Amino acid sequence: MESNGEHAVALSAPVWFPSADYVTGSQLARLAAAMGIAADPAHPEAAYAELYRRSITDSDTFWRKTLDLLGIEWFAPFTAVVDTSAGVQWPRWFPGGRLNLTHNALHRHARGADAAEPAIIWEGEDGATATLSYAELAREVGRAANALRKLGVGIGDRVGLFLPMIPETAIATLAIAQIGAIFIPIFSGYGAEAAAVRLSDAGAKVLITADGFWRRGHPVALADFARHAAELAGCVRHIVAVRRMDRSAPVAGALHWDEIVAAEATDAPVESMASMDPFMIIYTSGTTGRAKGTVHYHAGFPLKGAQDMAHLFDVRAGERVFWFSDMGWMMGPWLIIGALTLGATAFLYEGAPDFPAPDRLWSMIARHRITHLGISPTLVRALIPSGAAHADRHDLSSLRILGSTGEVWNPEAWTWLFDQVGHRRRPIINYSGGTEIAGGLLGCVTMRPISPCGFNTAVPGIHVAALDDEGREVVNVVGELAALNVWPGMTNGFWNDPDRYLETYWSRFTDTWVHGDWALTDAAGNWMLLGRSDDTLKIAGKRLGPAEVESAATAITALKEAAAIGVPHPTKGEVPVVFAVLKPGAQATAQLAGRVADKVAEVLGKPLRPQAVYFVPDLPRTRNGKIMRRVLRAIHLGKPPGDLAALENPAALEHIPRLP
């Protein structure tokens, strides 16, 4: 379909449909009942449509009922849900309210009937395991909170977390929030310079790290990077190191976590924080310049994370959630804080998903009875060549929900996960938003049918739209993904850079958050994402999302995955170029390149045929699976690549062909 000069695509028909098992007793069914909406378990779509409508038209009731059902406890009640008197760009959520995220995520459970239930289950790549009940975790958090106070950390002070996914990561996260300080999670794969930029920008006075961790059987000497980062940052007064690799070996230049924490009492006061007091600064990389420090507050990210887990993923008390991530990406804090707030168990894993054998991921699900698995499309594509037999040999009967985030799906990978792991019974909850959102703008719910690669709803409470160039809502036509209202969890600006925040999200249309993704929606509220709008190809006056080219290219079965960019052309403005990774056994030939280009032309039209198809061993990507197309384009065109701090696999850059 063509409309308004834009390229449009069709949404796929649903392949998963709600059943009573996924509706009866669900978090959304409970919310619908609390809002006086009758739900028929056999036909829940109408009830959900009414619930979503009211979440926008009566947001006050929606948020009050949601927080009541989440069990959020306040030290002082709020006087209103939101105050936008300073402008919608700067909403004040739950003014007058006082709370602490650690109380809601931990202590209210540790002092109740759930005290003996597992809060954290951890497995290391080397096979080490640990389990902490809510009561045990509360005691460890109390010790850590007291130790941090003795180091001079207090309300508003910043603490860097340069840690892998180990139990101490969860303990430190909750302890810092408990005393009113602010933590800065840093990706454990960063080098010293990238870590230093974040520590310096935030002014961190303490850095918590580890002596090392395992990655594909090899030790990573994290403490060495941490020391160098602290030196470069110039603001860090103390380094505290967890001795993950060797409990008896000293870590040069650092205090030892086990020594300073073990000596402390288990009881520690919980600071009463105002609703908008920050607890976390988490950085998201820009295409150029320094990273952006998104600011999250006690009545924001924790509530949004728990809401999304409840409403989209239907996480219930006692269930076990495993999201394959790192603490430096949003999904790390989201996993820990969200799961615990709901009285569930957060499962943490330190290493590679396919080491020492291709079935490592599936064996952990079976061994720890995981109910919710979050996995990126990139990781699925990496698992496909090993075959479904590795999943089949393990008992995955505990698994109830599959989740994904981080990038746009290609149909082959989505279908493989749905068929081979989900057995066409388990829903895939596709989830997209970002660090600055504190979760999702788009997702799926188990009260509506789900289509391959798509989203069956905007997240309840957020009025999401696709907008044309004039800022008008469009349906069945590709537009800019935007939010037309505000929500708890949206970043409270960028740390020390409010103007950049306003320019990034609020400068395109009046009082409208423009997110930077191309999106397509239909009249029923189903959605499809088509890639970043700043990755957009502009060909002969038409805008084209890279995901459209990539999906067409990967219809050629020899391709494992592909990335599309636009390169300058004297008459068309830009033309597509495709970089493709082959499946094992496939041969890179000129004939195959021609087949790929012909397939794109067949699907999208001859004017959109790629100018070139290059075969590469890997694509540059972040740790959470996002392909860095702007880096791909810059290297190909011989331009500076900009910020590479988030790049997981720098070796991939060596194989990108350069234009002469």
C-alpha positions, -999 to 999 in steps of 0.1 A, spaced: 0 0 0 12 36 -7 -2 66 11 10 101 15 42 92 -3 52 67 24 59 30 21 35 9 41 35 -28 50 8 -52 61 4 -66 96 5 -104 98 -25 -125 109 -25 -137 145 -11 -172 153 -15 -172 191 -49 -168 207 -59 -163 244 -69 -193 264 -85 -195 298 -52 -206 313 -37 -172 303 -67 -151 312 -83 -165 344 -64 -152 375 -41 -130 354 -29 -96 366 -50 -79 339 -81 -98 348 -77 -87 384 -73 -51 372 -103 -52 350 -124 -65 379 -111 -38 401 -121 -12 375 -156 -27 372 -150 -42 337 -166 -76 332 -143 -101 314 -154 -133 297 -125 -157 299 -135 -172 265 -136 -138 248 -113 -114 267 -105 -90 239 -135 -67 245 -127 -63 282 -90 -55 274 -101 -29 249 -122 -12 275 -94 -14 301 -69 2 277 -94 29 268 -100 38 304 -62 37 311 -60 67 288 -93 85 295 -93 80 333 -56 76 340 -61 88 376 -83 57 385 -61 34 363 -29 43 382 -45 42 416 -60 8 410 -28 -5 395 -7 6 424 -32 -9 449 -30 -43 431 8 -42 429 7 -37 467 28 -5 467 32 9 502 37 46 510 53 61 540 32 92 533 3 93 509 4 112 476 -20 141 470 -25 136 433 -14 111 406 5 137 385 12 174 385 20 188 350 21 225 360 57 228 349 48 213 315 43 178 302 80 175 297 85 177 335 57 159 352 58 155 390 45 120 398 26 113 430 34 147 447 35 145 484 40 108 484 70 93 502 83 57 497 114 37 491 117 12 463 137 -12 485 109 -14 510 84 -23 482 107 -47 464 121 -64 495 112 -55 531 74 -58 528 79 -93 515 107 -103 539 85 -94 569 54 -113 556 43 -147 545 68 -147 516 99 -143 538 111 -179 531 104 -177 493 134 -173 470 140 -138 459 172 -143 440 185 -174 423 219 -172 407 240 -194 385 275 -187 373 290 -198 341 313 -222 360 283 -239 375 283 -222 409 248 -215 423 233 -195 451 197 -188 464 186 -160 487 152 -160 503 135 -127 508 145 -128 545 181 -137 537 183 -110 510 170 -84 534 197 -92 559 224 -90 533 210 -57 520 210 -43 556 246 -52 560 256 -36 527 235 -5 535 254 -1 568 288 -6 552 280 20 525 270 45 552 303 40 569 321 48 536 303 82 537 275 74 512 243 92 520 212 106 504 218 118 468 254 104 466 262 85 435 277 49 435 289 31 404 280 -5 399 305 -21 375 294 -57 381 284 -89 363 251 -105 371 260 -120 405 240 -120 438 260 -90 451 247 -70 422 212 -73 435 223 -67 471 242 -35 462 213 -22 440 188 -25 468 212 -13 495 221 19 476 184 27 471 176 19 507 199 46 520 187 72 495 218 72 473 218 69 435 234 40 416 250 41 382 248 7 365 277 2 340 279 -26 314 304 -52 326 318 -55 291 329 -19 289 365 -8 289 379 16 313 373 47 293 336 41 287 331 33 324 351 64 334 328 87 313 298 75 332 314 77 366 328 112 359 295 126 345 276 113 375 302 123 400 303 89 416 322 88 450 322 50 453 326 22 427 315 -13 434 331 -39 411 343 -76 412 377 -91 408 365 -108 377 339 -131 361 337 -159 336 330 -154 299 331 -185 277 354 -202 301 379 -174 302 383 -150 332 376 -113 327 397 -92 350 371 -66 357 389 -50 387 417 -40 364 393 -20 342 376 -6 373 408 7 388 418 24 355 382 38 352 384 53 387 417 69 379 404 85 347 371 96 363 389 114 392 359 115 415 359 80 430 371 79 466 366 42 473 366 10 452 348 -19 467 355 -53 451 335 -85 453 359 -115 452 340 -136 427 369 -155 413 391 -161 444 378 -153 479 413 -154 494 432 -133 469 435 -95 477 423 -70 451 448 -42 446 436 -8 454 402 -19 466 383 -26 498 369 -62 499 331 -65 498 330 -96 520 351 -80 547 334 -46 550 299 -61 547 302 -92 569 311 -70 599 279 -50 598 245 -55 615 217 -69 594 192 -42 604 195 -8 587 170 21 585 151 26 552 152 62 541 118 78 533 122 93 499 100 118 480 83 104 450 106 122 425 139 116 444 163 98 420 177 63 428 194 56 394 212 73 366 215 48 337 233 59 306 222 52 270 246 59 242 240 85 216 250 84 180 276 110 186 289 128 217 287 117 252 263 92 266 229 104 279 223 99 317 186 91 321 174 100 356 150 76 374 131 82 406 116 61 434 80 65 422 89 60 385 110 32 371 102 7 399 64 12 394 66 12 356 88 -20 357 64 -38 380 34 -26 360 49 -39 327 58 -72 342 23 -76 356 2 -62 327 23 -75 297 41 -106 311 16 -115 337 43 -122 363 26 -135 394 39 -139 430 61 -170 433 70 -172 396 106 -172 383 118 -146 358 150 -148 338 159 -120 314 192 -126 296 208 -92 302 235 -73 320 231 -48 348 244 -20 325 213 -23 303 179 -13 314 166 -48 316 191 -57 344 176 -33 370 142 -39 355 145 -76 362 157 -73 398 134 -45 409 103 -55 389 103 -92 398 109 -86 435 82 -59 437 57 -85 425 69 -111 450 85 -132 422 120 -146 419 147 -129 398 170 -154 382 205 -141 374 231 -157 351 266 -145 347 279 -161 315 273 -170 279 240 -187 269 257 -216 249 287 -224 271 300 -250 277 274 -266 254 246 -253 232 219 -265 256 231 -243 285 202 -219 283 176 -247 282 192 -267 310 190 -237 333 154 -232 326 147 -268 334 170 -269 365 156 -238 381 120 -241 369 119 -208 351 85 -195 342 94 -164 322 123 -162 297 134 -130 281 156 -135 250 167 -112 222 161 -120 185 199 -119 180 203 -147 206 175 -167 190 193 -164 156 225 -176 172 207 -207 187 189 -217 155 219 -234 138 223 -257 168 188 -270 163 157 -275 185 169 -308 198 189 -291 225 157 -275 239 137 -307 234 160 -328 256 152 -307 287 119 -304 306 107 -269 299 72 -275 312 76 -247 338 80 -221 311 48 -201 307 58 -169 289 85 -160 264 96 -124 261 118 -104 237 131 -69 234 161 -49 221 155 -51 183 131 -58 155 123 -95 148 128 -112 115 100 -138 108 122 -168 107 137 -163 141 103 -154 157 87 -185 141 115 -208 153 111 -196 189 73 -198 188 73 -233 171 103 -250 186 104 -236 221 69 -224 226 53 -253 207 28 -228 194 12 -227 229 34 -202 248 29 -166 238 59 -144 228 55 -111 246 73 -86 223 83 -55 242 98 -22 230 105 11 247 138 20 262 160 32 290 144 66 290 109 50 291 117 28 321 102 -1 301 78 -3 272 57 18 249 45 -12 230 40 -48 241 17 -78 240 -9 -90 265 -23 -124 269 -59 -111 266 -55 -105 228 -43 -126 199 -6 -122 189 8 -119 154 44 -129 144 70 -102 151 44 -77 162 28 -61 192 -9 -64 201 -11 -33 222 4 -1 234 13 -4 271 -17 4 293 -16 39 306 3 53 276 -14 69 246 8 58 217 4 69 181 21 68 147 24 103 134 30 117 99 53 146 90 27 171 102 22 153 136 -12 138 126 -21 103 137 -20 78 109 -34 42 106 -21 15 82 7 39 72 42 40 86 48 69 109 69 82 138 62 64 171 51 89 196 35 92 231 7 117 234 6 117 272 30 111 302 36 81 324 54 72 356 89 61 348 97 85 320 131 99 326 132 131 346 155 147 320 191 139 314 216 142 342 230 178 341 217 183 305 180 193 304 183 210 271 195 178 254 166 160 268 141 185 254 158 185 220 159 147 218 123 139 226 102 170 226 114 192 198 96 177 168 59 183 177 43 204 205 40 186 238 46 152 221 73 126 230 87 114 196 106 82 203 127 77 172 112 45 158 92 39 127 59 22 135 28 9 119 -6 4 136 -40 -8 124 -75 1 135 -76 -28 161 -45 -15 179 -20 -40 166 15 -26 160 47 -33 140 81 -16 145 102 -10 114 135 2 129 149 34 142 137 65 123 173 79 125 183 47 106 157 55 79 166 50 42 153 79 21 151 66 -15 136 86 -44 115 106 -20 102 76 0 111 67 36 119 31 42 126 14 75 157 -9 75 137 -37 90 116 -40 58 147 -45 37 162 -69 62 131 -90 65 129 -93 27 166 -102 25 164 -129 51 136 -147 32 166 -162 14 172 -192 36 210 -191 33 210 -158 54 212 -159 92 206 -122 96 210 -89 77 214 -52 83 204 -25 58 217 10 55 213 38 30 243 52 11 243 84 -10 232 82 -46 234 112 -71 198 109 -83 179 88 -58 193 105 -27 201 71 -11 201 35 -22 200 4 1 231 -16 8 227 -49 27 253 -66 50 244 -102 55 256 -130 78 254 -165 63 242 -196 80 268 -224 86 276 -241 53 263 -214 30 288 -200 5 293 -163 -2 290 -160 -40 280 -133 -64 250 -154 -74 238 -155 -39 242 -117 -35 222 -113 -67 194 -136 -53 192 -115 -21 190 -82 -41 164 -97 -64 143 -109 -34 143 -74 -19 132 -60 -52 105 -86 -55 91 -78 -20 95 -40 -19 97 -31 -56 124 -27 -82 133 9 -72 143 -4 -37 167 -31 -50 199 -30 -30 229 -15 -48 252 -40 -31 250 -71 -9 281 -78 13 287 -109 33 303 -104 67 310 -128 96 292 -107 121 273 -74 125 283 -47 150 258 -49 179 253 -40 215 254 -66 243 216 -66 243 214 -74 206 207 -41 189 225 -39 155 244 -6 154 235 5 119 248 40 122 283 25 130 279 1 100 271 31 78 299 53 91 326 26 87 313 18 52 314 54 41 348 61 58 334 84 84 340 86 122 318 60 139 309 81 169 303 66 203 314 29 204 311 24 241 281 1 237 297 -20 210 299 -57 221 320 -71 192 346 -46 179 361 -73 157 331 -71 135 342 -36 123 373 -51 107 352 -70 81 330 -41 70 340 -32 34 349 5 28 337 24 -2 367 36 -22 
